[in-house]
Amino acid sequence: MQTPHRGPSQVVESNSGPSCCEAAVLITASPCCPLLFTVTCEGSEANLQCGEIFLLFVLVVHRAHFGRQDKTTCSLGRSACTDADCLSLASFFLLDVQCSGKNNCSLSATSSVFGDPCIGTYKYLEVDYTCQFQSLTCEGFQANLQCAHYGRHDKTTCSAGRPASQLQVVTCSSQSSTDVVAKSCNGKKSCTIPATNSVFGDPCVGTYKYMQVVYTCQCKYLKE
């Protein structure tokens, strides 16, 4: 499979030294992340992955179709391929929920997962996705990127030097995260957003939070 392109990165050191949680990171991406495409015949397992050497990249699903839209795809040895206008409406939602934000993802291309939009027709799953860089910015620092989550989902991220009492709540997320970032960053070449309660609100008082970032350089073909 194709691998995502990553441009040069620049780490701006904080007073306490550079680390994943103590630096503002500015990463320059290539103009377009390559659009990856996979087809999985019904009954098989769809595997979406960004690769083990790209652990900081996550899946972003752009399109997903389970059904049949032509008479040739996944047709070898099959006679039930005549219905070429068949699509499960739940396709994108299921792929987006199960796979977006993960480094890799597997899902069965079956009617038990997606429903059966055309009984008796042999179907397949088509997925378009990109692998995009993810970064973490701890509370009090800045991200020159685009993010979707401010809060805490585990006890280990951005935990160095923090008392255990500040790391116990792991189901904490500011509901305004996406809106705040979208209004500040969409359409710009770069933007800076402080990871602070004054910007995102405080979804869990007393808990040390972090901002999880997935930045994208949106390509023309993704806007059309």
Buried (B, 14 or more C-beta within 10 A) or exposed (E): EEEBEBEEEEEEEBEEEEEBBBBBBBBEBEEBBBBBEBBBBBEBEBEBBBBEEBEBBBBBBBBBBBBBBEEEBBBEEEEEBEBBEBBBEBBBEBBBEBBBBEBBBEBBBBBEBBBBBBEEBBBBBBBBBBBBBBBBBBBBBBBBBBBBBBBBBEEEBBBEEBEEEBBEBBEBBBEBBBEBBEEBBEEEEEBEBBBBBEBBBBBBEEBBBBBBBBBBBBBEEBEE
